[in-house]
Amino acid sequence: MTYVLAILSALAGLVLGWLAAAFGTLVLGGAFGLSDFEGERAMVAFFAIGPVGGAIGLVLGLWMWRKLRAGR
């Protein structure tokens, strides 16, 4: 059961990190000169910046799970 919770927390961090990075890129992309012509901003957000946020979220999800588990 411990491993299942670790995997679920890692996946939750991955999804939340991906969505946060992609949404932030969509919102702030126009301010930094990223064009919205033919979906350029959306493609950059979900295929270039999103995976970076997902990787960071994955690591943070596992780290948070370990910290909460160690506190017991």
mmCIF file as Biopython writes it, N, C-alpha, C and O atoms, coordinates in Angstrom:
data_model
#
loop_
_atom_site.group_PDB
_atom_site.id
_atom_site.type_symbol
_atom_site.label_atom_id
_atom_site.label_alt_id
_atom_site.label_comp_id
_atom_site.label_asym_id
_atom_site.label_entity_id
_atom_site.label_seq_id
_atom_site.pdbx_PDB_ins_code
_atom_site.Cartn_x
_atom_site.Cartn_y
_atom_site.Cartn_z
_atom_site.occupancy
_atom_site.B_iso_or_equiv
_atom_site.auth_seq_id
_atom_site.auth_asym_id
_atom_site.pdbx_PDB_model_num
ATOM 1   N N  . MET A ? 1  ? 0.818  -1.192 0.000   1.0 0.0 1  A 1 
ATOM 2   C CA . MET A ? 1  ? 0.000  0.000  0.000   1.0 0.0 1  A 1 
ATOM 3   C C  . MET A ? 1  ? 0.868  1.265  0.000   1.0 0.0 1  A 1 
ATOM 4   O O  . MET A ? 1  ? 0.488  2.293  -0.561  1.0 0.0 1  A 1 
ATOM 5   N N  . THR A ? 2  ? 2.022  1.171  0.629   1.0 0.0 2  A 1 
ATOM 6   C CA . THR A ? 2  ? 2.918  2.318  0.695   1.0 0.0 2  A 1 
ATOM 7   C C  . THR A ? 2  ? 3.385  2.728  -0.697  1.0 0.0 2  A 1 
ATOM 8   O O  . THR A ? 2  ? 3.445  3.915  -1.018  1.0 0.0 2  A 1 
ATOM 9   N N  . TYR A ? 3  ? 3.715  1.738  -1.517  1.0 0.0 3  A 1 
ATOM 10  C CA . TYR A ? 3  ? 4.196  2.034  -2.864  1.0 0.0 3  A 1 
ATOM 11  C C  . TYR A ? 3  ? 3.086  2.615  -3.738  1.0 0.0 3  A 1 
ATOM 12  O O  . TYR A ? 3  ? 3.338  3.471  -4.586  1.0 0.0 3  A 1 
ATOM 13  N N  . VAL A ? 4  ? 1.877  2.152  -3.527  1.0 0.0 4  A 1 
ATOM 14  C CA . VAL A ? 4  ? 0.744  2.679  -4.289  1.0 0.0 4  A 1 
ATOM 15  C C  . VAL A ? 4  ? 0.533  4.151  -3.967  1.0 0.0 4  A 1 
ATOM 16  O O  . VAL A ? 4  ? 0.298  4.960  -4.865  1.0 0.0 4  A 1 
ATOM 17  N N  . LEU A ? 5  ? 0.617  4.500  -2.691  1.0 0.0 5  A 1 
ATOM 18  C CA . LEU A ? 5  ? 0.477  5.906  -2.303  1.0 0.0 5  A 1 
ATOM 19  C C  . LEU A ? 5  ? 1.611  6.767  -2.843  1.0 0.0 5  A 1 
ATOM 20  O O  . LEU A ? 5  ? 1.395  7.922  -3.211  1.0 0.0 5  A 1 
ATOM 21  N N  . ALA A ? 6  ? 2.806  6.216  -2.893  1.0 0.0 6  A 1 
ATOM 22  C CA . ALA A ? 6  ? 3.946  6.952  -3.450  1.0 0.0 6  A 1 
ATOM 23  C C  . ALA A ? 6  ? 3.735  7.205  -4.931  1.0 0.0 6  A 1 
ATOM 24  O O  . ALA A ? 6  ? 3.989  8.308  -5.415  1.0 0.0 6  A 1 
ATOM 25  N N  . ILE A ? 7  ? 3.275  6.201  -5.652  1.0 0.0 7  A 1 
ATOM 26  C CA . ILE A ? 7  ? 3.027  6.360  -7.089  1.0 0.0 7  A 1 
ATOM 27  C C  . ILE A ? 7  ? 1.899  7.344  -7.341  1.0 0.0 7  A 1 
ATOM 28  O O  . ILE A ? 7  ? 1.981  8.165  -8.256  1.0 0.0 7  A 1 
ATOM 29  N N  . LEU A ? 8  ? 0.844  7.268  -6.536  1.0 0.0 8  A 1 
ATOM 30  C CA . LEU A ? 8  ? -0.270 8.200  -6.710  1.0 0.0 8  A 1 
ATOM 31  C C  . LEU A ? 8  ? 0.140  9.639  -6.419  1.0 0.0 8  A 1 
ATOM 32  O O  . LEU A ? 8  ? -0.285 10.556 -7.122  1.0 0.0 8  A 1 
ATOM 33  N N  . SER A ? 9  ? 0.954  9.847  -5.402  1.0 0.0 9  A 1 
ATOM 34  C CA . SER A ? 9  ? 1.405  11.212 -5.112  1.0 0.0 9  A 1 
ATOM 35  C C  . SER A ? 9  ? 2.330  11.721 -6.208  1.0 0.0 9  A 1 
ATOM 36  O O  . SER A ? 9  ? 2.295  12.903 -6.550  1.0 0.0 9  A 1 
ATOM 37  N N  . ALA A ? 10 ? 3.158  10.838 -6.763  1.0 0.0 10 A 1 
ATOM 38  C CA . ALA A ? 10 ? 4.033  11.245 -7.862  1.0 0.0 10 A 1 
ATOM 39  C C  . ALA A ? 10 ? 3.209  11.603 -9.097  1.0 0.0 10 A 1 
ATOM 40  O O  . ALA A ? 10 ? 3.496  12.594 -9.769  1.0 0.0 10 A 1 
ATOM 41  N N  . LEU A ? 11 ? 2.192  10.806 -9.397  1.0 0.0 11 A 1 
ATOM 42  C CA . LEU A ? 11 ? 1.345  11.098 -10.558 1.0 0.0 11 A 1 
ATOM 43  C C  . LEU A ? 11 ? 0.538  12.375 -10.355 1.0 0.0 11 A 1 
ATOM 44  O O  . LEU A ? 11 ? 0.350  13.150 -11.293 1.0 0.0 11 A 1 
ATOM 45  N N  . ALA A ? 12 ? 0.063  12.593 -9.139  1.0 0.0 12 A 1 
ATOM 46  C CA . ALA A ? 12 ? -0.663 13.837 -8.860  1.0 0.0 12 A 1 
ATOM 47  C C  . ALA A ? 12 ? 0.257  15.047 -9.028  1.0 0.0 12 A 1 
ATOM 48  O O  . ALA A ? 12 ? -0.154 16.063 -9.587  1.0 0.0 12 A 1 
ATOM 49  N N  . GLY A ? 13 ? 1.483  14.946 -8.553  1.0 0.0 13 A 1 
ATOM 50  C CA . GLY A ? 13 ? 2.452  16.029 -8.736  1.0 0.0 13 A 1 
ATOM 51  C C  . GLY A ? 13 ? 2.770  16.253 -10.200 1.0 0.0 13 A 1 
ATOM 52  O O  . GLY A ? 13 ? 2.910  17.393 -10.643 1.0 0.0 13 A 1 
ATOM 53  N N  . LEU A ? 14 ? 2.886  15.165 -10.956 1.0 0.0 14 A 1 
ATOM 54  C CA . LEU A ? 14 ? 3.163  15.264 -12.388 1.0 0.0 14 A 1 
ATOM 55  C C  . LEU A ? 14 ? 2.048  16.018 -13.109 1.0 0.0 14 A 1 
ATOM 56  O O  . LEU A ? 14 ? 2.311  16.941 -13.880 1.0 0.0 14 A 1 
ATOM 57  N N  . VAL A ? 15 ? 0.819  15.624 -12.856 1.0 0.0 15 A 1 
ATOM 58  C CA . VAL A ? 15 ? -0.317 16.252 -13.539 1.0 0.0 15 A 1 
ATOM 59  C C  . VAL A ? 15 ? -0.459 17.713 -13.127 1.0 0.0 15 A 1 
ATOM 60  O O  . VAL A ? 15 ? -0.637 18.589 -13.973 1.0 0.0 15 A 1 
ATOM 61  N N  . LEU A ? 16 ? -0.379 17.972 -11.824 1.0 0.0 16 A 1 
ATOM 62  C CA . LEU A ? 16 ? -0.529 19.352 -11.360 1.0 0.0 16 A 1 
ATOM 63  C C  . LEU A ? 16 ? 0.614  20.244 -11.838 1.0 0.0 16 A 1 
ATOM 64  O O  . LEU A ? 16 ? 0.390  21.403 -12.188 1.0 0.0 16 A 1 
ATOM 65  N N  . GLY A ? 17 ? 1.824  19.716 -11.853 1.0 0.0 17 A 1 
ATOM 66  C CA . GLY A ? 17 ? 2.958  20.496 -12.353 1.0 0.0 17 A 1 
ATOM 67  C C  . GLY A ? 17 ? 2.831  20.797 -13.833 1.0 0.0 17 A 1 
ATOM 68  O O  . GLY A ? 17 ? 3.103  21.914 -14.273 1.0 0.0 17 A 1 
ATOM 69  N N  . TRP A ? 18 ? 2.413  19.790 -14.610 1.0 0.0 18 A 1 
ATOM 70  C CA . TRP A ? 18 ? 2.227  19.970 -16.051 1.0 0.0 18 A 1 
ATOM 71  C C  . TRP A ? 18 ? 1.163  21.046 -16.306 1.0 0.0 18 A 1 
ATOM 72  O O  . TRP A ? 18 ? 1.382  21.969 -17.092 1.0 0.0 18 A 1 
ATOM 73  N N  . LEU A ? 19 ? 0.020  20.920 -15.642 1.0 0.0 19 A 1 
ATOM 74  C CA . LEU A ? 19 ? -1.060 21.877 -15.863 1.0 0.0 19 A 1 
ATOM 75  C C  . LEU A ? 19 ? -0.684 23.285 -15.404 1.0 0.0 19 A 1 
ATOM 76  O O  . LEU A ? 19 ? -1.017 24.262 -16.075 1.0 0.0 19 A 1 
ATOM 77  N N  . ALA A ? 20 ? -0.006 23.396 -14.288 1.0 0.0 20 A 1 
ATOM 78  C CA . ALA A ? 20 ? 0.390  24.720 -13.794 1.0 0.0 20 A 1 
ATOM 79  C C  . ALA A ? 20 ? 1.375  25.392 -14.746 1.0 0.0 20 A 1 
ATOM 80  O O  . ALA A ? 20 ? 1.251  26.583 -15.033 1.0 0.0 20 A 1 
ATOM 81  N N  . ALA A ? 21 ? 2.344  24.639 -15.231 1.0 0.0 21 A 1 
ATOM 82  C CA . ALA A ? 21 ? 3.326  25.212 -16.154 1.0 0.0 21 A 1 
ATOM 83  C C  . ALA A ? 21 ? 2.676  25.583 -17.485 1.0 0.0 21 A 1 
ATOM 84  O O  . ALA A ? 21 ? 2.955  26.644 -18.043 1.0 0.0 21 A 1 
ATOM 85  N N  . ALA A ? 22 ? 1.818  24.715 -17.985 1.0 0.0 22 A 1 
ATOM 86  C CA . ALA A ? 22 ? 1.162  24.997 -19.258 1.0 0.0 22 A 1 
ATOM 87  C C  . ALA A ? 22 ? 0.217  26.185 -19.138 1.0 0.0 22 A 1 
ATOM 88  O O  . ALA A ? 22 ? 0.192  27.047 -20.016 1.0 0.0 22 A 1 
ATOM 89  N N  . PHE A ? 23 ? -0.560 26.239 -18.059 1.0 0.0 23 A 1 
ATOM 90  C CA . PHE A ? 23 ? -1.481 27.358 -17.879 1.0 0.0 23 A 1 
ATOM 91  C C  . PHE A ? 23 ? -0.716 28.667 -17.692 1.0 0.0 23 A 1 
ATOM 92  O O  . PHE A ? 23 ? -1.110 29.701 -18.231 1.0 0.0 23 A 1 
ATOM 93  N N  . GLY A ? 24 ? 0.370  28.622 -16.934 1.0 0.0 24 A 1 
ATOM 94  C CA . GLY A ? 24 ? 1.190  29.824 -16.759 1.0 0.0 24 A 1 
ATOM 95  C C  . GLY A ? 24 ? 1.775  30.309 -18.073 1.0 0.0 24 A 1 
ATOM 96  O O  . GLY A ? 24 ? 1.865  31.514 -18.309 1.0 0.0 24 A 1 
ATOM 97  N N  . THR A ? 25 ? 2.175  29.376 -18.930 1.0 0.0 25 A 1 
ATOM 98  C CA . THR A ? 25 ? 2.708  29.755 -20.239 1.0 0.0 25 A 1 
ATOM 99  C C  . THR A ? 25 ? 1.620  30.359 -21.115 1.0 0.0 25 A 1 
ATOM 100 O O  . THR A ? 25 ? 1.864  31.324 -21.839 1.0 0.0 25 A 1 
ATOM 101 N N  . LEU A ? 26 ? 0.428  29.794 -21.052 1.0 0.0 26 A 1 
ATOM 102 C CA . LEU A ? 26 ? -0.667 30.353 -21.841 1.0 0.0 26 A 1 
ATOM 103 C C  . LEU A ? 26 ? -1.008 31.767 -21.392 1.0 0.0 26 A 1 
ATOM 104 O O  . LEU A ? 26 ? -1.248 32.645 -22.221 1.0 0.0 26 A 1 
ATOM 105 N N  . VAL A ? 27 ? -1.029 31.982 -20.109 1.0 0.0 27 A 1 
ATOM 106 C CA . VAL A ? 27 ? -1.393 33.299 -19.577 1.0 0.0 27 A 1 
ATOM 107 C C  . VAL A ? 27 ? -0.286 34.319 -19.812 1.0 0.0 27 A 1 
ATOM 108 O O  . VAL A ? 27 ? -0.557 35.439 -20.247 1.0 0.0 27 A 1 
ATOM 109 N N  . LEU A ? 28 ? 0.952  33.942 -19.528 1.0 0.0 28 A 1 
ATOM 110 C CA . LEU A ? 28 ? 2.059  34.896 -19.616 1.0 0.0 28 A 1 
ATOM 111 C C  . LEU A ? 28 ? 2.742  34.915 -20.983 1.0 0.0 28 A 1 
ATOM 112 O O  . LEU A ? 28 ? 3.591  35.771 -21.232 1.0 0.0 28 A 1 
ATOM 113 N N  . GLY A ? 29 ? 2.390  33.995 -21.862 1.0 0.0 29 A 1 
ATOM 114 C CA . GLY A ? 29 ? 3.049  33.914 -23.165 1.0 0.0 29 A 1 
ATOM 115 C C  . GLY A ? 29 ? 2.887  35.165 -24.005 1.0 0.0 29 A 1 
ATOM 116 O O  . GLY A ? 29 ? 3.830  35.591 -24.672 1.0 0.0 29 A 1 
ATOM 117 N N  . GLY A ? 30 ? 1.706  35.756 -23.983 1.0 0.0 30 A 1 
ATOM 118 C CA . GLY A ? 30 ? 1.476  36.976 -24.750 1.0 0.0 30 A 1 
ATOM 119 C C  . GLY A ? 30 ? 2.308  38.142 -24.263 1.0 0.0 30 A 1 
ATOM 120 O O  . GLY A ? 30 ? 2.746  38.977 -25.055 1.0 0.0 30 A 1 
ATOM 121 N N  . ALA A ? 31 ? 2.530  38.201 -22.946 1.0 0.0 31 A 1 
ATOM 122 C CA . ALA A ? 31 ? 3.329  39.295 -22.384 1.0 0.0 31 A 1 
ATOM 123 C C  . ALA A ? 31 ? 4.793  39.190 -22.797 1.0 0.0 31 A 1 
ATOM 124 O O  . ALA A ? 31 ? 5.506  40.192 -22.839 1.0 0.0 31 A 1 
ATOM 125 N N  . PHE A ? 32 ? 5.241  37.967 -23.104 1.0 0.0 32 A 1 
ATOM 126 C CA . PHE A ? 32 ? 6.632  37.763 -23.496 1.0 0.0 32 A 1 
ATOM 127 C C  . PHE A ? 32 ? 6.798  37.646 -25.004 1.0 0.0 32 A 1 
ATOM 128 O O  . PHE A ? 32 ? 7.853  37.231 -25.484 1.0 0.0 32 A 1 
ATOM 129 N N  . GLY A ? 33 ? 5.757  38.011 -25.756 1.0 0.0 33 A 1 
ATOM 130 C CA . GLY A ? 33 ? 5.868  38.074 -27.211 1.0 0.0 33 A 1 
ATOM 131 C C  . GLY A ? 33 ? 5.627  36.765 -27.935 1.0 0.0 33 A 1 
ATOM 132 O O  . GLY A ? 33 ? 5.994  36.637 -29.103 1.0 0.0 33 A 1 
ATOM 133 N N  . LEU A ? 34 ? 5.025  35.798 -27.280 1.0 0.0 34 A 1 
ATOM 134 C CA . LEU A ? 34 ? 4.733  34.526 -27.919 1.0 0.0 34 A 1 
ATOM 135 C C  . LEU A ? 34 ? 3.441  34.666 -28.718 1.0 0.0 34 A 1 
ATOM 136 O O  . LEU A ? 34 ? 2.393  34.988 -28.160 1.0 0.0 34 A 1 
ATOM 137 N N  . SER A ? 35 ? 3.519  34.426 -30.008 1.0 0.0 35 A 1 
ATOM 138 C CA . SER A ? 35 ? 2.389  34.628 -30.892 1.0 0.0 35 A 1 
ATOM 139 C C  . SER A ? 35 ? 1.336  33.544 -30.683 1.0 0.0 35 A 1 
ATOM 140 O O  . SER A ? 35 ? 1.652  32.428 -30.273 1.0 0.0 35 A 1 
ATOM 141 N N  . ASP A ? 36 ? 0.086  33.885 -30.969 1.0 0.0 36 A 1 
ATOM 142 C CA . ASP A ? 36 ? -0.991 32.910 -30.907 1.0 0.0 36 A 1 
ATOM 143 C C  . ASP A ? 36 ? -1.411 32.472 -32.307 1.0 0.0 36 A 1 
ATOM 144 O O  . ASP A ? 36 ? -2.467 31.865 -32.483 1.0 0.0 36 A 1 
ATOM 145 N N  . PHE A ? 37 ? -0.590 32.779 -33.287 1.0 0.0 37 A 1 
ATOM 146 C CA . PHE A ? 37 ? -0.882 32.429 -34.675 1.0 0.0 37 A 1 
ATOM 147 C C  . PHE A ? 37 ? -0.796 30.914 -34.846 1.0 0.0 37 A 1 
ATOM 148 O O  . PHE A ? 37 ? 0.229  30.310 -34.528 1.0 0.0 37 A 1 
ATOM 149 N N  . GLU A ? 38 ? -1.848 30.311 -35.339 1.0 0.0 38 A 1 
ATOM 150 C CA . GLU A ? 38 ? -1.959 28.869 -35.580 1.0 0.0 38 A 1 
ATOM 151 C C  . GLU A ? 38 ? -1.654 28.037 -34.337 1.0 0.0 38 A 1 
ATOM 152 O O  . GLU A ? 38 ? -1.083 26.951 -34.442 1.0 0.0 38 A 1 
ATOM 153 N N  . GLY A ? 39 ? -2.030 28.537 -33.171 1.0 0.0 39 A 1 
ATOM 154 C CA . GLY A ? 39 ? -1.879 27.782 -31.933 1.0 0.0 39 A 1 
ATOM 155 C C  . GLY A ? 39 ? -0.465 27.656 -31.420 1.0 0.0 39 A 1 
ATOM 156 O O  . GLY A ? 39 ? -0.156 26.732 -30.667 1.0 0.0 39 A 1 
ATOM 157 N N  . GLU A ? 40 ? 0.399  28.571 -31.814 1.0 0.0 40 A 1 
ATOM 158 C CA . GLU A ? 40 ? 1.801  28.480 -31.398 1.0 0.0 40 A 1 
ATOM 159 C C  . GLU A ? 40 ? 1.938  28.523 -29.881 1.0 0.0 40 A 1 
ATOM 160 O O  . GLU A ? 40 ? 2.683  27.735 -29.300 1.0 0.0 40 A 1 
ATOM 161 N N  . ARG A ? 41 ? 1.228  29.432 -29.245 1.0 0.0 41 A 1 
ATOM 162 C CA . ARG A ? 41 ? 1.338  29.570 -27.796 1.0 0.0 41 A 1 
ATOM 163 C C  . ARG A ? 41 ? 0.862  28.298 -27.093 1.0 0.0 41 A 1 
ATOM 164 O O  . ARG A ? 41 ? 1.491  27.855 -26.131 1.0 0.0 41 A 1 
ATOM 165 N N  . ALA A ? 42 ? -0.236 27.708 -27.558 1.0 0.0 42 A 1 
ATOM 166 C CA . ALA A ? 42 ? -0.755 26.492 -26.936 1.0 0.0 42 A 1 
ATOM 167 C C  . ALA A ? 42 ? 0.188  25.313 -27.134 1.0 0.0 42 A 1 
ATOM 168 O O  . ALA A ? 42 ? 0.383  24.516 -26.216 1.0 0.0 42 A 1 
ATOM 169 N N  . MET A ? 43 ? 0.770  25.195 -28.313 1.0 0.0 43 A 1 
ATOM 170 C CA . MET A ? 43 ? 1.689  24.079 -28.557 1.0 0.0 43 A 1 
ATOM 171 C C  . MET A ? 43 ? 2.959  24.210 -27.728 1.0 0.0 43 A 1 
ATOM 172 O O  . MET A ? 43 ? 3.469  23.217 -27.208 1.0 0.0 43 A 1 
ATOM 173 N N  . VAL A ? 44 ? 3.470  25.427 -27.603 1.0 0.0 44 A 1 
ATOM 174 C CA . VAL A ? 44 ? 4.652  25.638 -26.763 1.0 0.0 44 A 1 
ATOM 175 C C  . VAL A ? 44 ? 4.315  25.327 -25.312 1.0 0.0 44 A 1 
ATOM 176 O O  . VAL A ? 44 ? 5.112  24.723 -24.594 1.0 0.0 44 A 1 
ATOM 177 N N  . ALA A ? 45 ? 3.119  25.746 -24.885 1.0 0.0 45 A 1 
ATOM 178 C CA . ALA A ? 45 ? 2.721  25.537 -23.492 1.0 0.0 45 A 1 
ATOM 179 C C  . ALA A ? 45 ? 2.602  24.053 -23.153 1.0 0.0 45 A 1 
ATOM 180 O O  . ALA A ? 45 ? 3.100  23.615 -22.116 1.0 0.0 45 A 1 
ATOM 181 N N  . PHE A ? 46 ? 1.951  23.280 -24.014 1.0 0.0 46 A 1 
ATOM 182 C CA . PHE A ? 46 ? 1.656  21.892 -23.661 1.0 0.0 46 A 1 
ATOM 183 C C  . PHE A ? 46 ? 2.728  20.897 -24.093 1.0 0.0 46 A 1 
ATOM 184 O O  . PHE A ? 46 ? 2.819  19.811 -23.520 1.0 0.0 46 A 1 
ATOM 185 N N  . PHE A ? 47 ? 3.536  21.239 -25.086 1.0 0.0 47 A 1 
ATOM 186 C CA . PHE A ? 47 ? 4.540  20.282 -25.557 1.0 0.0 47 A 1 
ATOM 187 C C  . PHE A ? 47 ? 5.975  20.663 -25.209 1.0 0.0 47 A 1 
ATOM 188 O O  . PHE A ? 47 ? 6.865  19.817 -25.290 1.0 0.0 47 A 1 
ATOM 189 N N  . ALA A ? 48 ? 6.221  21.904 -24.828 1.0 0.0 48 A 1 
ATOM 190 C CA . ALA A ? 48 ? 7.591  22.319 -24.513 1.0 0.0 48 A 1 
ATOM 191 C C  . ALA A ? 48 ? 7.748  22.671 -23.030 1.0 0.0 48 A 1 
ATOM 192 O O  . ALA A ? 48 ? 8.677  22.197 -22.376 1.0 0.0 48 A 1 
ATOM 193 N N  . ILE A ? 49 ? 6.858  23.485 -22.507 1.0 0.0 49 A 1 
ATOM 194 C CA . ILE A ? 49 ? 6.987  23.938 -21.127 1.0 0.0 49 A 1 
ATOM 195 C C  . ILE A ? 49 ? 6.273  22.993 -20.167 1.0 0.0 49 A 1 
ATOM 196 O O  . ILE A ? 49 ? 6.737  22.793 -19.044 1.0 0.0 49 A 1 
ATOM 197 N N  . GLY A ? 50 ? 5.166  22.415 -20.583 1.0 0.0 50 A 1 
ATOM 198 C CA . GLY A ? 50 ? 4.403  21.507 -19.735 1.0 0.0 50 A 1 
ATOM 199 C C  . GLY A ? 50 ? 5.203  20.328 -19.208 1.0 0.0 50 A 1 
ATOM 200 O O  . GLY A ? 50 ? 5.135  20.044 -18.012 1.0 0.0 50 A 1 
ATOM 201 N N  . PRO A ? 51 ? 5.967  19.621 -20.059 1.0 0.0 51 A 1 
ATOM 202 C CA . PRO A ? 51 ? 6.755  18.497 -19.541 1.0 0.0 51 A 1 
ATOM 203 C C  . PRO A ? 51 ? 7.795  18.893 -18.497 1.0 0.0 51 A 1 
ATOM 204 O O  . PRO A ? 51 ? 8.099  18.110 -17.596 1.0 0.0 51 A 1 
ATOM 205 N N  . VAL A ? 52 ? 8.335  20.089 -18.611 1.0 0.0 52 A 1 
ATOM 206 C CA . VAL A ? 52 ? 9.301  20.557 -17.604 1.0 0.0 52 A 1 
ATOM 207 C C  . VAL A ? 52 ? 8.585  20.724 -16.260 1.0 0.0 52 A 1 
ATOM 208 O O  . VAL A ? 52 ? 9.090  20.300 -15.220 1.0 0.0 52 A 1 
ATOM 209 N N  . GLY A ? 53 ? 7.420  21.337 -16.296 1.0 0.0 53 A 1 
ATOM 210 C CA . GLY A ? 53 ? 6.632  21.473 -15.069 1.0 0.0 53 A 1 
ATOM 211 C C  . GLY A ? 53 ? 6.196  20.125 -14.526 1.0 0.0 53 A 1 
ATOM 212 O O  . GLY A ? 53 ? 6.130  19.932 -13.312 1.0 0.0 53 A 1 
ATOM 213 N N  . GLY A ? 54 ? 5.896  19.185 -15.427 1.0 0.0 54 A 1 
ATOM 214 C CA . GLY A ? 54 ? 5.518  17.844 -14.992 1.0 0.0 54 A 1 
ATOM 215 C C  . GLY A ? 54 ? 6.655  17.131 -14.289 1.0 0.0 54 A 1 
ATOM 216 O O  . GLY A ? 54 ? 6.437  16.465 -13.277 1.0 0.0 54 A 1 
ATOM 217 N N  . ALA A ? 55 ? 7.860  17.261 -14.809 1.0 0.0 55 A 1 
ATOM 218 C CA . ALA A ? 55 ? 9.017  16.626 -14.171 1.0 0.0 55 A 1 
ATOM 219 C C  . ALA A ? 55 ? 9.288  17.230 -12.797 1.0 0.0 55 A 1 
ATOM 220 O O  . ALA A ? 55 ? 9.593  16.513 -11.843 1.0 0.0 55 A 1 
ATOM 221 N N  . ILE A ? 56 ? 9.175  18.539 -12.704 1.0 0.0 56 A 1 
ATOM 222 C CA . ILE A ? 56 ? 9.370  19.195 -11.412 1.0 0.0 56 A 1 
ATOM 223 C C  . ILE A ? 56 ? 8.266  18.781 -10.439 1.0 0.0 56 A 1 
ATOM 224 O O  . ILE A ? 56 ? 8.532  18.533 -9.263  1.0 0.0 56 A 1 
ATOM 225 N N  . GLY A ? 57 ? 7.034  18.708 -10.930 1.0 0.0 57 A 1 
ATOM 226 C CA . GLY A ? 57 ? 5.924  18.273 -10.090 1.0 0.0 57 A 1 
ATOM 227 C C  . GLY A ? 57 ? 6.066  16.838 -9.626  1.0 0.0 57 A 1 
ATOM 228 O O  . GLY A ? 57 ? 5.696  16.514 -8.498  1.0 0.0 57 A 1 
ATOM 229 N N  . LEU A ? 58 ? 6.597  15.973 -10.478 1.0 0.0 58 A 1 
ATOM 230 C CA . LEU A ? 58 ? 6.823  14.580 -10.110 1.0 0.0 58 A 1 
ATOM 231 C C  . LEU A ? 58 ? 7.806  14.487 -8.954  1.0 0.0 58 A 1 
ATOM 232 O O  . LEU A ? 58 ? 7.566  13.777 -7.977  1.0 0.0 58 A 1 
ATOM 233 N N  . VAL A ? 59 ? 8.905  15.204 -9.070  1.0 0.0 59 A 1 
ATOM 234 C CA . VAL A ? 59 ? 9.916  15.184 -8.013  1.0 0.0 59 A 1 
ATOM 235 C C  . VAL A ? 59 ? 9.363  15.784 -6.725  1.0 0.0 59 A 1 
ATOM 236 O O  . VAL A ? 59 ? 9.596  15.250 -5.640  1.0 0.0 59 A 1 
ATOM 237 N N  . LEU A ? 60 ? 8.632  16.892 -6.840  1.0 0.0 60 A 1 
ATOM 238 C CA . LEU A ? 60 ? 8.063  17.515 -5.641  1.0 0.0 60 A 1 
ATOM 239 C C  . LEU A ? 60 ? 6.989  16.643 -5.005  1.0 0.0 60 A 1 
ATOM 240 O O  . LEU A ? 60 ? 6.865  16.619 -3.781  1.0 0.0 60 A 1 
ATOM 241 N N  . GLY A ? 61 ? 6.214  15.929 -5.810  1.0 0.0 61 A 1 
ATOM 242 C CA . GLY A ? 61 ? 5.206  15.020 -5.269  1.0 0.0 61 A 1 
ATOM 243 C C  . GLY A ? 61 ? 5.834  13.898 -4.464  1.0 0.0 61 A 1 
ATOM 244 O O  . GLY A ? 61 ? 5.351  13.563 -3.383  1.0 0.0 61 A 1 
ATOM 245 N N  . LEU A ? 62 ? 6.906  13.316 -4.981  1.0 0.0 62 A 1 
ATOM 246 C CA . LEU A ? 62 ? 7.603  12.270 -4.240  1.0 0.0 62 A 1 
ATOM 247 C C  . LEU A ? 62 ? 8.272  12.817 -2.983  1.0 0.0 62 A 1 
ATOM 248 O O  . LEU A ? 62 ? 8.257  12.171 -1.935  1.0 0.0 62 A 1 
ATOM 249 N N  . TRP A ? 63 ? 8.852  13.995 -3.089  1.0 0.0 63 A 1 
ATOM 250 C CA . TRP A ? 63 ? 9.507  14.605 -1.945  1.0 0.0 63 A 1 
ATOM 251 C C  . TRP A ? 63 ? 8.494  14.908 -0.829  1.0 0.0 63 A 1 
ATOM 252 O O  . TRP A ? 63 ? 8.756  14.658 0.347   1.0 0.0 63 A 1 
ATOM 253 N N  . MET A ? 64 ? 7.338  15.447 -1.222  1.0 0.0 64 A 1 
ATOM 254 C CA . MET A ? 64 ? 6.309  15.749 -0.221  1.0 0.0 64 A 1 
ATOM 255 C C  . MET A ? 64 ? 5.786  14.473 0.427   1.0 0.0 64 A 1 
ATOM 256 O O  . MET A ? 64 ? 5.523  14.452 1.630   1.0 0.0 64 A 1 
ATOM 257 N N  . TRP A ? 65 ? 5.631  13.406 -0.361  1.0 0.0 65 A 1 
ATOM 258 C CA . TRP A ? 65 ? 5.171  12.146 0.198   1.0 0.0 65 A 1 
ATOM 259 C C  . TRP A ? 65 ? 6.176  11.604 1.216   1.0 0.0 65 A 1 
ATOM 260 O O  . TRP A ? 65 ? 5.787  11.111 2.275   1.0 0.0 65 A 1 
ATOM 261 N N  . ARG A ? 66 ? 7.450  11.695 0.897   1.0 0.0 66 A 1 
ATOM 262 C CA . ARG A ? 66 ? 8.485  11.209 1.827   1.0 0.0 66 A 1 
ATOM 263 C C  . ARG A ? 66 ? 8.505  12.032 3.105   1.0 0.0 66 A 1 
ATOM 264 O O  . ARG A ? 66 ? 8.685  11.490 4.196   1.0 0.0 66 A 1 
ATOM 265 N N  . LYS A ? 67 ? 8.319  13.352 2.969   1.0 0.0 67 A 1 
ATOM 266 C CA . LYS A ? 67 ? 8.308  14.201 4.165   1.0 0.0 67 A 1 
ATOM 267 C C  . LYS A ? 67 ? 7.101  13.886 5.047   1.0 0.0 67 A 1 
ATOM 268 O O  . LYS A ? 67 ? 7.228  13.816 6.270   1.0 0.0 67 A 1 
ATOM 269 N N  . LEU A ? 68 ? 5.931  13.696 4.432   1.0 0.0 68 A 1 
ATOM 270 C CA . LEU A ? 68 ? 4.746  13.367 5.214   1.0 0.0 68 A 1 
ATOM 271 C C  . LEU A ? 68 ? 4.858  11.979 5.838   1.0 0.0 68 A 1 
ATOM 272 O O  . LEU A ? 68 ? 4.400  11.758 6.959   1.0 0.0 68 A 1 
ATOM 273 N N  . ARG A ? 69 ? 5.461  11.060 5.117   1.0 0.0 69 A 1 
ATOM 274 C CA . ARG A ? 69 ? 5.625  9.687  5.607   1.0 0.0 69 A 1 
ATOM 275 C C  . ARG A ? 69 ? 6.628  9.653  6.764   1.0 0.0 69 A 1 
ATOM 276 O O  . ARG A ? 69 ? 6.455  8.875  7.702   1.0 0.0 69 A 1 
ATOM 277 N N  . ALA A ? 70 ? 7.660  10.473 6.711   1.0 0.0 70 A 1 
ATOM 278 C CA . ALA A ? 70 ? 8.680  10.489 7.763   1.0 0.0 70 A 1 
ATOM 279 C C  . ALA A ? 70 ? 8.138  11.119 9.043   1.0 0.0 70 A 1 
ATOM 280 O O  . ALA A ? 70 ? 8.645  10.852 10.132  1.0 0.0 70 A 1 
ATOM 281 N N  . GLY A ? 71 ? 7.116  11.949 8.913   1.0 0.0 71 A 1 
ATOM 282 C CA . GLY A ? 71 ? 6.553  12.622 10.084  1.0 0.0 71 A 1 
ATOM 283 C C  . GLY A ? 71 ? 5.704  11.713 10.950  1.0 0.0 71 A 1 
ATOM 284 O O  . GLY A ? 71 ? 5.344  12.092 12.064  1.0 0.0 71 A 1 
ATOM 285 N N  . ARG A ? 72 ? 5.371  10.511 10.465  1.0 0.0 72 A 1 
ATOM 286 C CA . ARG A ? 72 ? 4.527  9.604  11.245  1.0 0.0 72 A 1 
ATOM 287 C C  . ARG A ? 72 ? 5.267  8.955  12.361  1.0 0.0 72 A 1 
ATOM 288 O O  . ARG A ? 72 ? 4.689  8.164  13.107  1.0 0.0 72 A 1 
#
